[in-house]
């Protein structure tokens, strides 16, 4: 078991390997190198560039110098929504959180000079440690207690994020917490209308239920990650039951923390969930020892002091929001804005999520 005095190649490699840069997603590495050396002290030599294969939205690259390893994030290619893919928001939230919340990478550079690679981008230090996806690597020889510890640490990191003094961190101008719940519900319904494509079920009933049953503001305001999943976390190399760094802050915000919890629960597939839900699993939430969604919410409530008794609504919202996000990605493929074949079959996930939201509305359960 890990954390008990031995290491393995599986831990050192994890599943955080890179690939050759995909066709059509290349970087002008010479221009990037010049910009970095002009703004980041201590860089020398010629960098190599590879690409992280995961991620359906913003693109992520490994920029390796002989004595320093960096990560570059940029928006996708093609036309972009007016308010989407804001690289400065990702850069700023990590920069400003770092003094009080160490579980983010160290940012080193941001630029909105599009003459370098055609879009704005930012660069951060790479965090060593594994990144896991659907399953716990069998080479780790974990038992249910190890997995449970990872689950608890994952919940506790979210609770810590949601109880930070965001005003003291200088984030008062980062968002508008007043009316956050209503803006999210109405906003995601509007995004659905804009992203809908022929052949996809409309799910008007789900949208109406969310609008008709909207809860009052909880009164709590927090920094929200927006995409909080285990596969968006680098685990500590010396003990992967612990969280080293949270990644992918693309849709972070300031608002009601229960909305963020609902998003997280929508990703948290349990071992007992029906087969269609397991088709969408992206993290080892169904592994023996992991908490159920109900246990997740309960521990979160104990750590934060927030009332989670109405979390069913937020859970359904999280499912619907995820359906909209995936439909937005699928629509880009349908409309010829990307050639990434991964996006061609995402309509099946959209349909499954819409049907799941309907089922959870009717059942009233997590």
NULOLO-586188 format. One record per residue (C-alpha): residue number from 1; x, y, z. Coordinates in nm, 4 decimals, padded with zeros to 6 digits, always signed. Each point is the difference from the previous one (the first is absolute). Last residue first. Layout:
N
<site i="NUM" east="X" north="Y" up="Z"/>
...
This chain:
366
<site i="366" east="-02.9080" north="+01.1365" up="-00.4718"/>
<site i="365" east="-00.3732" north="-00.0468" up="+00.0327"/>
<site i="364" east="-00.3219" north="+00.1827" up="-00.0892"/>
<site i="363" east="-00.1008" north="-00.2888" up="-00.2278"/>
<site i="362" east="-00.1798" north="+00.2132" up="-00.2595"/>
<site i="361" east="+00.2620" north="+00.2720" up="-00.0193"/>
<site i="360" east="+00.2735" north="-00.2640" up="+00.0055"/>
<site i="359" east="-00.1548" north="-00.1795" up="-00.2976"/>
<site i="358" east="-00.0387" north="+00.3193" up="-00.2024"/>
<site i="357" east="+00.3607" north="+00.1001" up="+00.0706"/>
<site i="356" east="+00.1112" north="-00.3487" up="-00.1059"/>
<site i="355" east="-00.1891" north="+00.0310" up="-00.3298"/>
<site i="354" east="+00.1783" north="+00.3274" up="-00.0715"/>
<site i="353" east="+00.3309" north="-00.1588" up="+00.0945"/>
<site i="352" east="-00.0516" north="-00.2986" up="-00.2291"/>
<site i="351" east="-00.1055" north="+00.2196" up="-00.2930"/>
<site i="350" east="+00.3055" north="+00.2224" up="+00.0411"/>
<site i="349" east="+00.2293" north="-00.3015" up="+00.0337"/>
<site i="348" east="-00.1335" north="-00.1424" up="-00.3270"/>
<site i="347" east="+00.0414" north="+00.3375" up="-00.1724"/>
<site i="346" east="+00.3686" north="-00.0218" up="+00.0880"/>
<site i="345" east="+00.0568" north="-00.2264" up="-00.2979"/>
<site i="344" east="+00.1740" north="+00.2522" up="-00.2289"/>
<site i="343" east="+00.1982" north="+00.1736" up="+00.2762"/>
<site i="342" east="+00.2808" north="-00.2542" up="+00.0139"/>
<site i="341" east="+00.0433" north="+00.0479" up="-00.3751"/>
<site i="340" east="+00.1751" north="+00.3356" up="+00.0524"/>
<site i="339" east="-00.0653" north="+00.1834" up="-00.3273"/>
<site i="338" east="-00.1109" north="+00.3248" up="+00.1630"/>
<site i="337" east="-00.2260" north="+00.2899" up="-00.1031"/>
<site i="336" east="-00.1856" north="-00.2112" up="-00.2552"/>
<site i="335" east="-00.3467" north="+00.0710" up="+00.1389"/>
<site i="334" east="-00.0513" north="-00.3582" up="+00.1187"/>
<site i="333" east="+00.3428" north="+00.0044" up="+00.1688"/>
<site i="332" east="-00.0632" north="+00.3262" up="+00.1863"/>
<site i="331" east="-00.3457" north="-00.1308" up="+00.0883"/>
<site i="330" east="+00.1531" north="-00.2998" up="+00.1758"/>
<site i="329" east="+00.2001" north="+00.2315" up="+00.2280"/>
<site i="328" east="-00.3059" north="+00.2103" up="+00.0835"/>
<site i="327" east="-00.1972" north="-00.3222" up="+00.0496"/>
<site i="326" east="+00.2578" north="-00.1199" up="+00.2510"/>
<site i="325" east="-00.0289" north="+00.3222" up="+00.1997"/>
<site i="324" east="-00.3804" north="-00.0117" up="-00.0157"/>
<site i="323" east="-00.0146" north="-00.3579" up="+00.1303"/>
<site i="322" east="+00.2402" north="+00.0923" up="+00.2792"/>
<site i="321" east="-00.2250" north="+00.2893" up="+00.0991"/>
<site i="320" east="-00.2941" north="-00.2387" up="+00.0104"/>
<site i="319" east="+00.1765" north="-00.2472" up="+00.2305"/>
<site i="318" east="+00.1208" north="+00.2799" up="+00.2272"/>
<site i="317" east="-00.3497" north="+00.1500" up="+00.0188"/>
<site i="316" east="-00.1321" north="-00.3411" up="+00.1041"/>
<site i="315" east="+00.2605" north="-00.0104" up="+00.2783"/>
<site i="314" east="-00.0834" north="+00.3559" up="+00.1069"/>
<site i="313" east="-00.3634" north="-00.0976" up="+00.0421"/>
<site i="312" east="+00.0927" north="-00.3110" up="+00.1986"/>
<site i="311" east="+00.2238" north="+00.2108" up="+00.2272"/>
<site i="310" east="-00.2964" north="+00.1310" up="+00.1982"/>
<site i="309" east="+00.1200" north="-00.1346" up="+00.3395"/>
<site i="308" east="+00.3568" north="+00.1193" up="-00.0649"/>
<site i="307" east="+00.0086" north="+00.2735" up="+00.2673"/>
<site i="306" east="+00.3535" north="+00.1404" up="+00.0128"/>
<site i="305" east="+00.2233" north="-00.0563" up="+00.3044"/>
<site i="304" east="+00.2959" north="-00.0425" up="-00.2325"/>
<site i="303" east="+00.1562" north="-00.3245" up="+00.1252"/>
<site i="302" east="-00.3245" north="-00.1605" up="+00.1199"/>
<site i="301" east="-00.1841" north="+00.0987" up="-00.3181"/>
<site i="300" east="+00.2781" north="-00.1446" up="-00.2158"/>
<site i="299" east="-00.0099" north="-00.3236" up="+00.1999"/>
<site i="298" east="-00.3769" north="-00.0272" up="-00.0569"/>
<site i="297" east="+00.0197" north="+00.0891" up="-00.3690"/>
<site i="296" east="+00.2619" north="-00.2678" up="-00.0680"/>
<site i="295" east="-00.1898" north="-00.2541" up="+00.2101"/>
<site i="294" east="-00.3128" north="+00.0582" up="-00.2120"/>
<site i="293" east="+00.2019" north="-00.0164" up="-00.3211"/>
<site i="292" east="+00.1458" north="-00.3297" up="+00.1208"/>
<site i="291" east="+00.3455" north="-00.0032" up="+00.1510"/>
<site i="290" east="+00.2865" north="-00.1896" up="-00.1693"/>
<site i="289" east="+00.1072" north="-00.3179" up="+00.1773"/>
<site i="288" east="-00.0302" north="-00.2344" up="-00.2967"/>
<site i="287" east="+00.0466" north="+00.2042" up="-00.3212"/>
<site i="286" east="-00.3103" north="+00.1688" up="-00.1454"/>
<site i="285" east="+00.1435" north="+00.3532" up="+00.0250"/>
<site i="284" east="+00.3074" north="-00.0991" up="-00.2015"/>
<site i="283" east="-00.0352" north="+00.2942" up="-00.2430"/>
<site i="282" east="-00.1468" north="+00.0566" up="-00.3460"/>
<site i="281" east="-00.3157" north="-00.2128" up="+00.0081"/>
<site i="280" east="-00.2374" north="+00.0709" up="-00.2892"/>
<site i="279" east="-00.0729" north="-00.3599" up="-00.1016"/>
<site i="278" east="-00.0491" north="-00.0726" up="+00.3685"/>
<site i="277" east="-00.3148" north="+00.2122" up="-00.0062"/>
<site i="276" east="-00.1507" north="-00.2082" up="-00.2797"/>
<site i="275" east="+00.0784" north="-00.3199" up="+00.1991"/>
<site i="274" east="-00.2152" north="+00.0846" up="+00.3013"/>
<site i="273" east="+00.1573" north="+00.1409" up="+00.3193"/>
<site i="272" east="+00.1014" north="-00.2472" up="+00.2718"/>
<site i="271" east="+00.3747" north="+00.0670" up="-00.0308"/>
<site i="270" east="-00.0619" north="+00.3732" up="+00.0367"/>
<site i="269" east="+00.0637" north="+00.2684" up="-00.2633"/>
<site i="268" east="+00.1122" north="+00.3356" up="+00.1433"/>
<site i="267" east="-00.0124" north="+00.2342" up="-00.3024"/>
<site i="266" east="-00.3402" north="+00.1460" up="+00.0947"/>
<site i="265" east="+00.1214" north="+00.0222" up="+00.3589"/>
<site i="264" east="+00.2667" north="+00.2504" up="-00.1027"/>
<site i="263" east="-00.2468" north="+00.2250" up="-00.1790"/>
<site i="262" east="-00.2324" north="-00.0092" up="+00.3014"/>
<site i="261" east="+00.2910" north="+00.0940" up="+00.2268"/>
<site i="260" east="+00.0757" north="+00.2968" up="-00.2240"/>
<site i="259" east="-00.3628" north="+00.1144" up="+00.0216"/>
<site i="258" east="+00.0147" north="-00.0537" up="+00.3756"/>
<site i="257" east="+00.2904" north="+00.2457" up="+00.0148"/>
<site i="256" east="-00.2200" north="+00.2971" up="-00.0992"/>
<site i="255" east="+00.2125" north="+00.2464" up="-00.1941"/>
<site i="254" east="+00.3428" north="+00.1146" up="-00.1111"/>
<site i="253" east="+00.1088" north="-00.1716" up="-00.3199"/>
<site i="252" east="+00.2180" north="-00.2651" up="-00.1617"/>
<site i="251" east="-00.0904" north="-00.1118" up="-00.3506"/>
<site i="250" east="+00.3503" north="-00.0577" up="-00.1425"/>
<site i="249" east="+00.1610" north="-00.1020" up="+00.3292"/>
<site i="248" east="+00.1416" north="-00.3187" up="-00.1542"/>
<site i="247" east="+00.2430" north="-00.1301" up="+00.2627"/>
<site i="246" east="+00.0058" north="-00.0711" up="+00.3721"/>
<site i="245" east="+00.3404" north="-00.0706" up="+00.1506"/>
<site i="244" east="+00.1622" north="-00.2414" up="+00.2462"/>
<site i="243" east="-00.3036" north="-00.1903" up="+00.1284"/>
<site i="242" east="+00.0791" north="-00.2840" up="+00.2419"/>
<site i="241" east="-00.0618" north="-00.3744" up="-00.0351"/>
<site i="240" east="+00.2750" north="+00.0138" up="-00.2588"/>
<site i="239" east="+00.2697" north="-00.0021" up="+00.2691"/>
<site i="238" east="+00.3551" north="+00.0892" up="-00.1072"/>
<site i="237" east="-00.1039" north="+00.1158" up="-00.3474"/>
<site i="236" east="-00.2873" north="+00.2070" up="+00.1361"/>
<site i="235" east="-00.3069" north="-00.0215" up="-00.2210"/>
<site i="234" east="-00.0590" north="+00.2370" up="-00.2901"/>
<site i="233" east="-00.3690" north="+00.0846" up="-00.0093"/>
<site i="232" east="-00.2347" north="+00.0479" up="-00.2943"/>
<site i="231" east="-00.0539" north="-00.3762" up="-00.0242"/>
<site i="230" east="-00.1275" north="+00.0089" up="+00.3591"/>
<site i="229" east="-00.2754" north="+00.2391" up="-00.1059"/>
<site i="228" east="-00.0929" north="+00.3613" up="+00.0795"/>
<site i="227" east="-00.1060" north="+00.1724" up="-00.3199"/>
<site i="226" east="-00.1453" north="+00.3334" up="+00.1173"/>
<site i="225" east="+00.2731" north="+00.0894" up="+00.2475"/>
<site i="224" east="-00.2187" north="+00.2300" up="+00.2061"/>
<site i="223" east="+00.1446" north="+00.2660" up="+00.2312"/>
<site i="222" east="-00.2620" north="+00.0477" up="+00.2660"/>
<site i="221" east="-00.3150" north="+00.1826" up="+00.1038"/>
<site i="220" east="-00.2534" north="-00.1276" up="+00.2524"/>
<site i="219" east="-00.3398" north="+00.1665" up="+00.0321"/>
<site i="218" east="-00.1771" north="-00.3152" up="-00.1205"/>
<site i="217" east="-00.1692" north="+00.1889" up="-00.2840"/>
<site i="216" east="-00.3591" north="-00.1109" up="-00.0322"/>
<site i="215" east="-00.0682" north="-00.3254" up="-00.1775"/>
<site i="214" east="-00.1048" north="-00.0306" up="-00.3678"/>
<site i="213" east="-00.2895" north="-00.2413" up="-00.0329"/>
<site i="212" east="-00.1792" north="+00.1577" up="-00.2981"/>
<site i="211" east="+00.3195" north="+00.0800" up="-00.1937"/>
<site i="210" east="+00.1565" north="-00.3421" up="+00.0477"/>
<site i="209" east="-00.3276" north="-00.1752" up="-00.0747"/>
<site i="208" east="-00.0449" north="+00.2038" up="-00.3185"/>
<site i="207" east="+00.3454" north="-00.0909" up="-00.1294"/>
<site i="206" east="-00.0596" north="-00.3672" up="+00.0670"/>
<site i="205" east="-00.3377" north="+00.0111" up="-00.1742"/>
<site i="204" east="+00.1447" north="+00.1728" up="-00.3072"/>
<site i="203" east="+00.2296" north="-00.2990" up="-00.0522"/>
<site i="202" east="+00.0481" north="+00.0893" up="-00.3702"/>
<site i="201" east="+00.1061" north="-00.3470" up="-00.1207"/>
<site i="200" east="+00.2949" north="+00.0213" up="-00.2412"/>
<site i="199" east="-00.0557" north="-00.0851" up="-00.3682"/>
<site i="198" east="+00.0632" north="+00.3494" up="-00.1318"/>
<site i="197" east="+00.2427" north="+00.2060" up="+00.2072"/>
<site i="196" east="-00.0370" north="+00.1891" up="+00.3281"/>
<site i="195" east="+00.2925" north="+00.2282" up="+00.0852"/>
<site i="194" east="-00.1899" north="+00.3312" up="+00.0099"/>
<site i="193" east="-00.2989" north="-00.1442" up="+00.1847"/>
<site i="192" east="+00.2277" north="-00.1816" up="+00.2442"/>
<site i="191" east="+00.1924" north="+00.3188" up="+00.0687"/>
<site i="190" east="-00.3288" north="+00.1686" up="+00.0882"/>
<site i="189" east="-00.0832" north="-00.2772" up="+00.2474"/>
<site i="188" east="+00.3505" north="+00.0289" up="+00.1442"/>
<site i="187" east="-00.0488" north="+00.3722" up="+00.0567"/>
<site i="186" east="-00.3452" north="-00.0274" up="+00.1542"/>
<site i="185" east="+00.1205" north="-00.2518" up="+00.2579"/>
<site i="184" east="+00.3351" north="+00.1648" up="+00.0594"/>
<site i="183" east="-00.1330" north="+00.3542" up="+00.0188"/>
<site i="182" east="-00.2680" north="-00.1089" up="+00.2447"/>
<site i="181" east="+00.2520" north="-00.1651" up="+00.2316"/>
<site i="180" east="+00.2460" north="+00.2915" up="-00.0135"/>
<site i="179" east="-00.2526" north="+00.2688" up="+00.0887"/>
<site i="178" east="+00.2569" north="+00.1889" up="+00.2058"/>
<site i="177" east="+00.3389" north="-00.1725" up="-00.0304"/>
<site i="176" east="+00.1229" north="+00.2334" up="-00.2749"/>
<site i="175" east="+00.3491" north="-00.1020" up="-00.1069"/>
<site i="174" east="+00.3739" north="+00.0618" up="+00.0234"/>
<site i="173" east="-00.0253" north="+00.3580" up="+00.1298"/>
<site i="172" east="+00.0045" north="-00.1013" up="+00.3676"/>
<site i="171" east="+00.2841" north="-00.2457" up="-00.0656"/>
<site i="170" east="+00.2725" north="+00.1764" up="+00.1983"/>
<site i="169" east="+00.0917" north="-00.3011" up="+00.2132"/>
<site i="168" east="-00.1619" north="+00.1610" up="+00.3060"/>
<site i="167" east="-00.3255" north="+00.0075" up="-00.1942"/>
<site i="166" east="+00.0210" north="-00.3705" up="-00.0741"/>
<site i="165" east="+00.0296" north="-00.0959" up="+00.3650"/>
<site i="164" east="+00.0312" north="-00.3730" up="-00.0674"/>
<site i="163" east="-00.2883" north="-00.2246" up="+00.1074"/>
<site i="162" east="-00.0837" north="-00.1487" up="-00.3408"/>
<site i="161" east="+00.3621" north="-00.0853" up="-00.0788"/>
<site i="160" east="+00.0368" north="-00.1826" up="+00.3316"/>
<site i="159" east="-00.3191" north="-00.1975" up="-00.0603"/>
<site i="158" east="+00.1228" north="-00.0954" up="-00.3464"/>
<site i="157" east="+00.3318" north="-00.1164" up="+00.1465"/>
<site i="156" east="-00.1885" north="-00.1948" up="+00.2681"/>
<site i="155" east="-00.2027" north="-00.1910" up="-00.2581"/>
<site i="154" east="+00.3142" north="-00.1084" up="-00.1856"/>
<site i="153" east="+00.1740" north="-00.0913" up="+00.3247"/>
<site i="152" east="-00.2993" north="-00.2160" up="+00.0952"/>
<site i="151" east="-00.0022" north="-00.1768" up="-00.3360"/>
<site i="150" east="+00.3751" north="-00.0600" up="+00.0076"/>
<site i="149" east="-00.0334" north="-00.1422" up="+00.3504"/>
<site i="148" east="-00.2855" north="-00.2262" up="-00.1113"/>
<site i="147" east="+00.2193" north="-00.1357" up="-00.2791"/>
<site i="146" east="+00.2770" north="-00.0854" up="+00.2432"/>
<site i="145" east="-00.2488" north="-00.1625" up="+00.2394"/>
<site i="144" east="-00.1568" north="-00.2032" up="-00.2825"/>
<site i="143" east="+00.3352" north="-00.1636" up="-00.0792"/>
<site i="142" east="+00.2663" north="+00.1312" up="-00.2312"/>
<site i="141" east="+00.2440" north="-00.2194" up="-00.1858"/>
<site i="140" east="+00.1514" north="+00.2987" up="-00.1828"/>
<site i="139" east="+00.0632" north="-00.2153" up="-00.3060"/>
<site i="138" east="-00.3773" north="-00.0263" up="-00.0453"/>
<site i="137" east="-00.0128" north="+00.3672" up="-00.1070"/>
<site i="136" east="-00.3169" north="+00.1425" up="+00.1619"/>
<site i="135" east="-00.2646" north="+00.0210" up="-00.2707"/>
<site i="134" east="-00.1804" north="+00.2445" up="-00.2270"/>
<site i="133" east="+00.2611" north="+00.2761" up="-00.0195"/>
<site i="132" east="+00.3217" north="+00.0483" up="+00.1913"/>
<site i="131" east="+00.2519" north="+00.2837" up="+00.0007"/>
<site i="130" east="+00.3285" north="-00.0943" up="+00.1591"/>
<site i="129" east="+00.2493" north="+00.2337" up="+00.1625"/>
<site i="128" east="+00.2321" north="+00.2864" up="-00.0823"/>
<site i="127" east="-00.1564" north="+00.3439" up="-00.0390"/>
<site i="126" east="+00.0983" north="+00.1847" up="-00.3168"/>
<site i="125" east="+00.0686" north="+00.3676" up="+00.0468"/>
<site i="124" east="-00.2513" north="+00.2288" up="-00.1657"/>
<site i="123" east="-00.0403" north="+00.1703" up="-00.3370"/>
<site i="122" east="-00.2769" north="+00.2166" up="-00.1396"/>
<site i="121" east="-00.1565" north="+00.0557" up="-00.3381"/>
<site i="120" east="-00.1690" north="+00.2618" up="-00.2194"/>
<site i="119" east="-00.0635" north="-00.1067" up="-00.3578"/>
<site i="118" east="+00.1777" north="-00.0030" up="-00.3376"/>
<site i="117" east="+00.3233" north="-00.1543" up="+00.1264"/>
<site i="116" east="+00.2230" north="+00.3045" up="+00.0614"/>
<site i="115" east="-00.1963" north="+00.2751" up="-00.1801"/>
<site i="114" east="-00.2896" north="-00.0579" up="+00.2390"/>
<site i="113" east="+00.1610" north="+00.2117" up="+00.2717"/>
<site i="112" east="-00.2387" north="-00.0689" up="+00.2881"/>
<site i="111" east="+00.2864" north="-00.1270" up="+00.2119"/>
<site i="110" east="+00.0348" north="-00.1986" up="+00.3214"/>
<site i="109" east="+00.3110" north="-00.1277" up="+00.1783"/>
<site i="108" east="+00.1227" north="-00.1925" up="+00.3072"/>
<site i="107" east="-00.2950" north="-00.1662" up="+00.1734"/>
<site i="106" east="+00.0804" north="-00.2327" up="+00.2900"/>
<site i="105" east="-00.2369" north="-00.2959" up="-00.0105"/>
<site i="104" east="-00.3028" north="-00.0168" up="+00.2324"/>
<site i="103" east="-00.0391" north="-00.1976" up="+00.3239"/>
<site i="102" east="+00.1814" north="+00.2621" up="+00.2068"/>
<site i="101" east="-00.3148" north="+00.1852" up="+00.0960"/>
<site i="100" east="+00.0637" north="+00.3159" up="+00.2012"/>
<site i="99" east="+00.2923" north="+00.1621" up="-00.1859"/>
<site i="98" east="-00.0808" north="-00.1878" up="-00.3261"/>
<site i="97" east="-00.3583" north="+00.1197" up="-00.0398"/>
<site i="96" east="+00.0935" north="+00.3237" up="-00.1776"/>
<site i="95" east="+00.2284" north="-00.1577" up="-00.2598"/>
<site i="94" east="-00.2320" north="-00.2957" up="-00.0536"/>
<site i="93" east="-00.3010" north="+00.2251" up="-00.0506"/>
<site i="92" east="+00.1988" north="+00.2373" up="-00.2209"/>
<site i="91" east="+00.1267" north="-00.2539" up="-00.2493"/>
<site i="90" east="-00.3347" north="-00.1673" up="-00.0498"/>
<site i="89" east="-00.1752" north="+00.3372" up="-00.0304"/>
<site i="88" east="+00.2722" north="+00.1250" up="-00.2347"/>
<site i="87" east="-00.0531" north="-00.2906" up="-00.2350"/>
<site i="86" east="-00.3629" north="+00.0861" up="-00.0698"/>
<site i="85" east="-00.1313" north="-00.2935" up="-00.2018"/>
<site i="84" east="-00.3537" north="+00.1345" up="-00.0299"/>
<site i="83" east="-00.1567" north="+00.3456" up="+00.0202"/>
<site i="82" east="-00.0392" north="+00.0693" up="-00.3726"/>
<site i="81" east="-00.0379" north="-00.3609" up="-00.1085"/>
<site i="80" east="+00.2970" north="-00.1243" up="-00.2039"/>
<site i="79" east="+00.0603" north="-00.0456" up="-00.3725"/>
<site i="78" east="+00.2734" north="-00.2538" up="-00.0843"/>
<site i="77" east="+00.2948" north="-00.1318" up="+00.1961"/>
<site i="76" east="-00.0330" north="-00.0807" up="+00.3675"/>
<site i="75" east="+00.1078" north="+00.2456" up="+00.2692"/>
<site i="74" east="+00.3561" north="-00.0169" up="+00.1410"/>
<site i="73" east="+00.1716" north="-00.1629" up="+00.2961"/>
<site i="72" east="+00.3782" north="-00.0462" up="+00.0281"/>
<site i="71" east="+00.1703" north="-00.2331" up="+00.2507"/>
<site i="70" east="+00.3606" north="+00.0346" up="+00.1145"/>
<site i="69" east="+00.2903" north="-00.2281" up="+00.0804"/>
<site i="68" east="+00.3328" north="+00.1552" up="+00.0931"/>
<site i="67" east="+00.3672" north="-00.1020" up="-00.0363"/>
<site i="66" east="+00.0321" north="-00.1194" up="-00.3599"/>
<site i="65" east="-00.3175" north="+00.1857" up="-00.1014"/>
<site i="64" east="-00.3249" north="-00.1886" up="-00.0461"/>
<site i="63" east="-00.3204" north="+00.1736" up="-00.1114"/>
<site i="62" east="-00.2855" north="-00.2433" up="+00.0632"/>
<site i="61" east="-00.3161" north="+00.1095" up="-00.1794"/>
<site i="60" east="-00.3652" north="+00.0487" up="+00.0972"/>
<site i="59" east="-00.2923" north="+00.0911" up="-00.2237"/>
<site i="58" east="-00.3227" north="+00.1577" up="+00.1255"/>
<site i="57" east="-00.3166" north="-00.1976" up="-00.0668"/>
<site i="56" east="-00.0238" north="-00.3777" up="-00.0120"/>
<site i="55" east="+00.2786" north="-00.0907" up="+00.2380"/>
<site i="54" east="+00.2303" north="-00.2994" up="-00.0075"/>
<site i="53" east="+00.2826" north="-00.0550" up="-00.2486"/>
<site i="52" east="+00.2624" north="+00.2196" up="+00.1675"/>
<site i="51" east="+00.2214" north="+00.1327" up="-00.2763"/>
<site i="50" east="+00.3732" north="-00.0042" up="-00.0684"/>
<site i="49" east="+00.2498" north="+00.2840" up="-00.0369"/>
<site i="48" east="+00.3791" north="+00.0000" up="+00.0254"/>
<site i="47" east="+00.1895" north="+00.2973" up="+00.1317"/>
<site i="46" east="+00.3424" north="+00.1209" up="-00.1183"/>
<site i="45" east="+00.2466" north="+00.1079" up="+00.2653"/>
<site i="44" east="-00.0364" north="+00.2479" up="+00.2800"/>
<site i="43" east="-00.2680" north="+00.1327" up="+00.2321"/>
<site i="42" east="+00.1187" north="+00.1725" up="+00.3160"/>
<site i="41" east="-00.2390" north="+00.2910" up="+00.0270"/>
<site i="40" east="-00.3378" north="-00.0006" up="-00.1718"/>
<site i="39" east="-00.1039" north="+00.3003" up="-00.2126"/>
<site i="38" east="+00.2302" north="+00.0288" up="-00.3020"/>
<site i="37" east="+00.0850" north="-00.3711" up="+00.0138"/>
<site i="36" east="-00.3694" north="-00.0794" up="-00.0064"/>
<site i="35" east="-00.0776" north="+00.2195" up="-00.2997"/>
<site i="34" east="+00.2940" north="-00.1347" up="-00.2015"/>
<site i="33" east="-00.0894" north="-00.3608" up="+00.0782"/>
<site i="32" east="-00.3632" north="+00.0554" up="-00.0967"/>
<site i="31" east="+00.1065" north="+00.1505" up="-00.3327"/>
<site i="30" east="+00.2313" north="-00.2948" up="-00.0711"/>
<site i="29" east="-00.2680" north="-00.2424" up="+00.1145"/>
<site i="28" east="-00.2498" north="+00.1210" up="-00.2580"/>
<site i="27" east="-00.2589" north="-00.2421" up="+00.1319"/>
<site i="26" east="-00.1809" north="-00.2795" up="-00.1851"/>
<site i="25" east="-00.3673" north="-00.0879" up="+00.0346"/>
<site i="24" east="-00.0829" north="-00.0876" up="-00.3624"/>
<site i="23" east="+00.1416" north="-00.3495" up="+00.0261"/>
<site i="22" east="+00.0305" north="-00.1051" up="+00.3629"/>
<site i="21" east="+00.3234" north="+00.0783" up="+00.1845"/>
<site i="20" east="+00.1842" north="-00.3230" up="+00.0753"/>
<site i="19" east="-00.1313" north="-00.1531" up="+00.3190"/>
<site i="18" east="+00.0314" north="+00.0751" up="+00.3705"/>
<site i="17" east="-00.0046" north="-00.2267" up="+00.3030"/>
<site i="16" east="-00.2019" north="+00.0778" up="+00.3113"/>
<site i="15" east="-00.1316" north="-00.3527" up="+00.0456"/>
<site i="14" east="+00.2227" north="-00.0754" up="+00.2970"/>
<site i="13" east="+00.3608" north="+00.0043" up="-00.1129"/>
<site i="12" east="+00.1737" north="+00.0196" up="+00.3392"/>
<site i="11" east="-00.2805" north="-00.1883" up="+00.1696"/>
<site i="10" east="-00.0084" north="-00.2752" up="-00.2590"/>
<site i="9" east="+00.3792" north="-00.0211" up="+00.0072"/>
<site i="8" east="-00.0259" north="-00.0948" up="+00.3650"/>
<site i="7" east="+00.0734" north="+00.1520" up="+00.3405"/>
<site i="6" east="+00.0511" north="-00.1486" up="+00.3447"/>
<site i="5" east="-00.0131" north="+00.1156" up="+00.3619"/>
<site i="4" east="-00.3603" north="-00.0262" up="+00.1056"/>
<site i="3" east="-00.1670" north="+00.2867" up="-00.1841"/>
<site i="2" east="-00.1236" north="-00.2442" up="-00.2608"/>
<site i="1" east="-00.1231" north="-00.3466" up="+00.0779"/>
